[in-house]
Amino acid sequence: MSVAFAKEESAEAASETILPARPISDRINLVTKAGLQMLQDELASAQQALAAANALEDVNERRRQSAVPIRDIRYYSQRVETARVSLPPSSNDVVSFGHTVRFERDDGRVQTYRIVGEDEANPSQATLSHGSPVAIALMGKAVGDVVQLGPRSLEILSISWLEDGDRI
């Protein structure tokens, strides 16, 4: 419908109400149990925000306030629907999804990260997406293996499994 026939302040106000979709990678949507719960919580939060926006009387403000929740509901609905909860690894012999890996960089820094799903990854919380370059380089490797990551090398020091909610 043309903006001329809508009760909008301007064409700019109309464009504020339609946000582009959040990008979804083509990787398998592996998640931990905690990751699935996080996706479900985010979906519920977006649904609550949309309900609050829909309660506004001003049509322009209602459209502006509902834009983000509508986009997020589409995103999180799809992520919950396609989520595959990964079972704990059968052993700690080689790095796989869900493992916590401690490694030493060639500059001497020692770092520890847990490999998790894309939506639950947060490097500041010591979690990396299974699709990140570091995680891809580490997957399938064992303690003592040295992997190349561009000009850098990483030596795997330990591989362990932590239950969801455990601290690294």
Buried (B, 14 or more C-beta within 10 A) or exposed (E): EEBEEBEBEEEEBBEBBEEEEEEBEEEBBBBBBBBBBBBBEBBEBBBEBBEEBEEBEEEBEBBBBBBBBBBBBBBBBBBBEEBEBBEBBEEBEBBBBBBBBBBBEEEEEEBEBBBBBBBBBEEEEBBBBBBBEBBBBBBEBEBEBEBEBEEEBBBBBEBBBBEBEEEE
